[in-house]
Amino acid sequence: MGETILTLYILGNSVAIVTAFQYYLQVAIGDLKEHVRYNKILLVTYIPLIFFFAYFYDVLYVAILSFTFKLASFLLWQWYVHHKTRVVTHKAWFSRNILPSLLMCCLVSGFTVFFGINKIQLTTLVLLITMASLYAAIVLGALVLAKILNKETLVNVEFR
């Protein structure tokens, strides 16, 4: 049960991260009316429902409620903000910015299930990829910095 609850919160918070970009769009435009309206709706609906489900049911239902609200916010509120601001169409934003990442996540998830990679192996694999990427970024950053500084090496050491 704990694994299911954690999974729902991870998925919900992942969706919430993407949903946060509508706030950044509104800040860039300089009009936060829709953001204030959205938070008022959450205050009136979401908070009382959390108390209701936590009191009368268990934590699993609160996790389901949280995921449902965040997913509905992503699907409906993003479209609404894009429609109101008219900076970008929702369809173009979704197909260019969201769909490629979503497909890659599904591909990696399907890969791990198909090949039977367990959580420890997956965590190790992600850690190794992260470390290799960080190493490559540091090396490339040092090379770019050396090029900017017009030096062949960052540290000139003379050996006697």
C-alpha positions as CSV (number, residue, x, y, z in Angstrom):
1,M,0.0,0.0,0.0
2,G,2.8,2.4,0.8
3,E,4.4,1.8,-2.6
4,T,1.1,2.7,-4.3
5,I,0.7,5.9,-2.3
6,L,4.3,7.0,-3.0
7,T,3.8,6.2,-6.7
8,L,0.7,8.4,-6.8
9,Y,2.5,11.3,-5.1
10,I,5.5,11.0,-7.4
11,L,3.3,11.0,-10.5
12,G,1.2,13.9,-9.2
13,N,4.2,16.0,-8.3
14,S,5.7,15.3,-11.7
15,V,2.6,16.6,-13.3
16,A,2.5,19.6,-11.0
17,I,6.1,20.5,-12.1
18,V,4.9,20.7,-15.7
19,T,1.8,22.6,-14.6
20,A,3.9,25.2,-12.9
21,F,5.0,26.6,-16.3
22,Q,1.6,28.2,-16.8
23,Y,2.4,30.3,-13.7
24,Y,5.7,31.3,-15.2
25,L,3.9,32.2,-18.5
26,Q,1.6,34.5,-16.5
27,V,4.4,36.1,-14.7
28,A,6.2,36.8,-17.9
29,I,3.1,38.4,-19.3
30,G,2.6,40.3,-16.1
31,D,-1.0,39.2,-15.5
32,L,-1.6,36.9,-12.5
33,K,-5.4,37.1,-12.4
34,E,-5.8,33.5,-13.7
35,H,-3.3,32.3,-11.1
36,V,-5.2,33.9,-8.3
37,R,-8.4,32.5,-9.6
38,Y,-6.9,29.0,-9.8
39,N,-5.7,29.2,-6.2
40,K,-9.1,30.4,-5.0
41,I,-10.7,27.4,-6.7
42,L,-8.2,25.1,-5.0
43,L,-8.8,26.7,-1.6
44,V,-12.5,26.1,-1.9
45,T,-12.5,22.6,-3.3
46,Y,-9.2,20.8,-2.8
47,I,-8.4,21.7,0.8
48,P,-11.8,20.6,2.2
49,L,-11.7,17.4,0.2
50,I,-8.3,16.5,1.6
51,F,-9.7,16.9,5.1
52,F,-12.8,14.9,4.2
53,F,-10.9,12.0,2.6
54,A,-8.3,12.0,5.4
55,Y,-10.9,11.9,8.1
56,F,-13.5,9.4,6.6
57,Y,-11.2,7.3,4.5
58,D,-7.5,6.5,4.5
59,V,-4.3,8.0,3.1
60,L,-4.6,6.1,-0.2
61,Y,-7.7,8.1,-1.1
62,V,-5.9,11.3,-0.2
63,A,-3.1,10.3,-2.6
64,I,-5.7,9.4,-5.3
65,L,-7.3,12.8,-4.8
66,S,-4.0,14.6,-5.0
67,F,-3.1,12.9,-8.2
68,T,-6.5,13.5,-9.7
69,F,-6.5,17.2,-8.9
70,K,-3.0,17.6,-10.3
71,L,-3.8,15.7,-13.5
72,A,-7.0,17.7,-14.0
73,S,-5.1,20.9,-13.4
74,F,-2.6,19.8,-16.1
75,L,-5.2,18.8,-18.6
76,L,-7.7,21.6,-18.1
77,W,-6.0,24.5,-16.5
78,Q,-3.0,24.5,-18.9
79,W,-5.4,24.7,-21.8
80,Y,-7.4,27.4,-20.2
81,V,-4.3,29.6,-19.5
82,H,-3.0,29.0,-23.0
83,H,-6.4,30.0,-24.4
84,K,-6.6,33.2,-22.3
85,T,-3.0,34.3,-22.9
86,R,-2.9,33.4,-26.6
87,V,0.9,33.3,-26.4
88,V,1.1,29.7,-27.7
89,T,-1.5,27.3,-28.7
90,H,-2.0,24.4,-26.3
91,K,-1.7,21.8,-29.1
92,A,1.7,23.2,-30.3
93,W,2.9,23.4,-26.7
94,F,1.9,19.9,-25.9
95,S,3.3,18.3,-29.1
96,R,6.6,20.2,-29.0
97,N,7.4,20.4,-25.3
98,I,5.5,17.7,-23.5
99,L,4.9,14.8,-25.8
100,P,8.6,14.0,-26.5
101,S,9.5,13.8,-22.8
102,L,6.4,11.8,-22.1
103,L,7.2,9.3,-24.8
104,M,10.8,9.0,-23.6
105,C,9.6,8.3,-20.0
106,C,7.2,5.7,-21.3
107,L,10.0,4.1,-23.4
108,V,12.4,3.9,-20.5
109,S,9.6,2.6,-18.2
110,G,8.6,-0.1,-20.8
111,F,12.3,-0.9,-21.3
112,T,12.8,-1.6,-17.6
113,V,9.6,-3.7,-17.4
114,F,10.4,-5.7,-20.6
115,F,13.9,-6.5,-19.5
116,G,12.9,-7.1,-15.9
117,I,15.2,-4.5,-14.4
118,N,14.4,-4.2,-10.7
119,K,14.4,-0.9,-8.7
120,I,18.0,-1.3,-7.3
121,Q,19.4,-1.9,-10.8
122,L,17.4,1.0,-12.2
123,T,18.6,3.3,-9.5
124,T,22.2,2.2,-10.1
125,L,21.8,2.8,-13.8
126,V,20.3,6.2,-13.4
127,L,23.0,7.1,-10.9
128,L,25.7,6.0,-13.3
129,I,24.2,7.9,-16.2
130,T,23.9,11.0,-14.0
131,M,27.5,10.8,-12.9
132,A,28.7,10.3,-16.4
133,S,26.7,13.3,-17.6
134,L,28.0,15.4,-14.8
135,Y,31.6,14.4,-15.6
136,A,31.0,15.2,-19.3
137,A,29.5,18.6,-18.4
138,I,32.5,19.4,-16.1
139,V,35.0,18.4,-18.8
140,L,33.1,20.3,-21.5
141,G,32.7,23.3,-19.2
142,A,36.5,23.3,-18.5
143,L,37.3,23.2,-22.2
144,V,34.9,26.0,-23.0
145,L,36.3,28.0,-20.1
146,A,39.9,27.4,-21.3
147,K,38.9,28.5,-24.8
148,I,37.3,31.6,-23.4
149,L,40.4,32.4,-21.3
150,N,42.6,31.8,-24.4
151,K,44.7,29.3,-22.5
152,E,45.7,25.8,-23.4
153,T,45.2,24.6,-19.8
154,L,43.4,26.0,-16.8
155,V,46.4,25.3,-14.5
156,N,50.0,25.7,-15.6
157,V,52.1,23.4,-13.5
158,E,55.8,23.1,-14.1
159,F,57.5,19.8,-13.2
160,R,61.2,19.9,-12.3
